[in-house]
Amino acid sequence: MSMPYIGEVRMFAIPFAPRHWTDCSGQQVAINQNQALFALLGTVFGGNGTTTFGLPDYRGRTPLGIGTDPGSGLTYNSGQTGGLENVTLITSQLPQHNHLFFAQNDTGTLANPNPPAGSNICAKPDSGFYYVAPDSNLTTLAADVLSETGGSQPHSNLQPSLVLRFSIALQGVFPSRN
């Protein structure tokens, strides 16, 4: 393996961090034992900046490039975290849609055999009678005619993934700027 840059992060398929590397699991490390790495990272990933500094934490995270996304205009800074493993959608996040409503404009024969004149009788489709009136006959329904549906439970927001070990080089070549 070629000599890494100090602070370089690599993915490994082996079950341990190689010599002179350590896992990127958000741990705090001593500045006096890792001065070159501290000079590069500072306290971007935590630590008090006097005796300790933090390493990146890739557990349960995906890497994202630093800078401003030209499409969304969002800016991503080094060390910034984001995203959610589970999301509960709210009504405004659902696509616009409609629901079929089944009704019949006849004299009732079930629970109320004599509804008031002009009433629309509603029935479940499996009971055999349902009718969709032409658009010209539409009328506004009371707010409580259709009930809400759904359980407002969070759903997984995770993309398909393959777990690998992210490790950071503690020793190697000190990188220079362009």
C-alpha distance (Angstrom), angle and dihedral (degrees) to the residues before:
residue distance angle dihedral
M1 . . .
S2 3.80 . .
M3 3.80 119.3 .
P4 3.83 107.1 -82.8
Y5 3.76 127.0 -138.6
I6 3.80 112.8 -105.4
G7 3.81 105.4 -100.5
E8 3.80 93.8 23.3
V9 3.81 112.7 143.4
R10 3.80 120.2 -146.5
M11 3.78 135.2 174.8
F12 3.79 118.1 -123.8
A13 3.81 130.0 -168.2
I14 3.82 91.3 -157.1
P15 3.82 120.7 98.8
F16 3.83 95.8 -117.0
A17 3.80 141.0 43.2
P18 3.83 111.2 -100.7
R19 3.80 121.4 -116.2
H20 3.84 112.1 -69.8
W21 3.80 90.0 19.6
T22 3.80 130.3 90.6
D23 3.79 134.9 -165.2
C24 3.78 119.5 -88.4
S25 3.79 95.0 -126.7
G26 3.79 101.9 131.6
Q27 3.78 96.6 -98.3
Q28 3.81 123.7 157.5
V29 3.81 115.1 -119.4
A30 3.79 132.2 -167.9
I31 3.80 116.0 -96.9
N32 3.82 92.7 -148.6
Q33 3.83 90.2 59.9
N34 3.84 96.0 42.5
Q35 3.81 106.1 32.8
A36 3.82 96.4 147.4
L37 3.80 92.6 50.7
F38 3.82 90.8 46.1
A39 3.82 89.4 51.9
L40 3.82 87.7 59.0
L41 3.82 102.3 38.2
G42 3.80 103.9 29.8
T43 3.80 110.4 178.3
V44 3.83 96.4 -40.4
F45 3.82 89.2 121.1
G46 3.81 97.5 36.2
G47 3.77 138.3 -86.0
N48 3.78 131.2 122.1
G49 3.81 95.7 -89.3
T50 3.80 91.4 -131.3
T51 3.78 104.3 72.0
T52 3.82 104.0 -6.1
F53 3.79 142.3 34.6
G54 3.80 131.2 -173.1
L55 3.77 131.0 -115.2
P56 3.81 123.2 -141.1
D57 3.80 116.4 -85.5
Y58 3.80 113.1 -140.2
R59 3.81 95.7 167.5
G60 3.80 106.2 128.5
R61 3.82 91.5 -6.4
T62 3.77 137.2 106.5
P63 3.80 121.3 -141.9
L64 3.79 118.4 -109.6
G65 3.79 127.2 -165.4
I66 3.79 118.9 -106.7
G67 3.82 119.8 -115.6
T68 3.79 140.0 48.2
D69 3.80 119.6 -39.8
P70 3.82 106.4 -129.4
G71 3.81 91.8 -150.3
S72 3.80 101.1 49.9
G73 3.80 99.4 20.5
L74 3.82 89.4 -131.7
T75 3.80 116.1 144.6
Y76 3.79 121.1 -140.9
N77 3.80 118.8 -159.8
S78 3.79 129.0 -161.3
G79 3.80 110.5 -87.3
Q80 3.81 94.1 16.9
T81 3.81 115.7 137.4
G82 3.77 129.8 -160.7
G83 3.77 146.7 147.6
L84 3.78 134.2 80.5
E85 3.79 131.6 -113.8
N86 3.81 92.0 -148.0
V87 3.80 130.2 29.4
T88 3.80 132.4 -168.1
L89 3.79 110.6 -155.5
I90 3.78 121.3 -140.6
T91 3.79 125.4 -147.8
S92 3.81 94.7 -98.0
Q93 3.83 89.6 58.8
L94 3.80 94.4 57.1
P95 3.80 120.0 93.9
Q96 3.78 116.6 -103.7
H97 3.79 109.4 -93.3
N98 3.80 143.2 147.0
H99 3.78 138.3 -135.2
L100 3.79 128.9 -133.1
F101 3.77 114.3 -115.1
F102 3.78 118.7 -157.4
A103 3.82 118.9 -152.6
Q104 3.78 141.0 150.3
N105 3.79 128.6 -147.8
D106 3.81 96.8 -147.9
T107 3.77 137.2 103.6
G108 3.77 108.9 -75.1
T109 3.79 122.5 -110.6
L110 3.80 102.1 -178.5
A111 3.82 131.2 56.1
N112 3.81 94.9 -12.9
P113 3.83 109.0 29.7
N114 3.83 93.8 -177.5
P115 3.81 110.8 43.9
P116 3.80 118.8 176.2
A117 3.80 115.4 -82.4
G118 3.82 113.6 -81.1
S119 3.80 94.0 22.2
N120 3.79 120.3 146.3
I121 3.76 111.4 -135.7
C122 3.79 115.8 -146.3
A123 3.76 123.8 -151.7
K124 3.76 138.1 170.7
P125 3.82 113.0 -102.1
D126 3.82 91.1 -121.2
S127 3.82 89.9 62.7
G128 3.77 89.9 66.8
F129 3.79 105.1 -115.2
Y130 3.74 125.9 89.2
Y131 3.73 132.7 133.2
V132 3.77 133.8 -172.7
A133 3.78 110.2 -148.3
P134 3.81 120.7 -138.5
D135 3.81 114.8 -95.4
S136 3.80 91.1 -104.4
N137 3.81 90.0 64.1
L138 3.81 96.7 51.3
T139 3.76 119.4 126.8
T140 3.79 134.3 -179.1
L141 3.79 113.1 -93.7
A142 3.77 126.5 -144.1
A143 3.81 113.7 -92.1
D144 3.81 92.7 -113.5
V145 3.83 96.0 53.5
L146 3.82 94.1 92.7
S147 3.76 118.5 43.5
E148 3.78 126.0 -142.9
T149 3.76 118.8 -102.1
G150 3.78 134.5 -158.7
G151 3.75 132.0 61.0
S152 3.82 101.5 -112.0
Q153 3.79 88.4 -128.0
P154 3.80 121.1 152.9
H155 3.79 117.5 -107.4
S156 3.78 128.7 -152.4
N157 3.79 114.5 -88.2
L158 3.82 96.1 -173.4
Q159 3.77 122.1 125.7
P160 3.80 120.0 -138.9
S161 3.78 107.1 -81.7
L162 3.78 147.5 177.4
V163 3.79 116.8 -143.5
L164 3.81 116.9 -129.5
R165 3.80 132.8 164.5
F166 3.82 115.7 -97.9
S167 3.80 110.8 -154.5
I168 3.80 132.6 178.2
A169 3.82 125.2 -143.8
L170 3.81 112.6 -115.2
Q171 3.81 93.6 -176.2
G172 3.78 135.2 29.2
V173 3.78 137.2 79.3
F174 3.81 116.9 -8.7
P175 3.83 103.9 -125.3
S176 3.79 118.5 -123.5
R177 3.79 124.9 -150.7
N178 3.80 120.9 -108.2
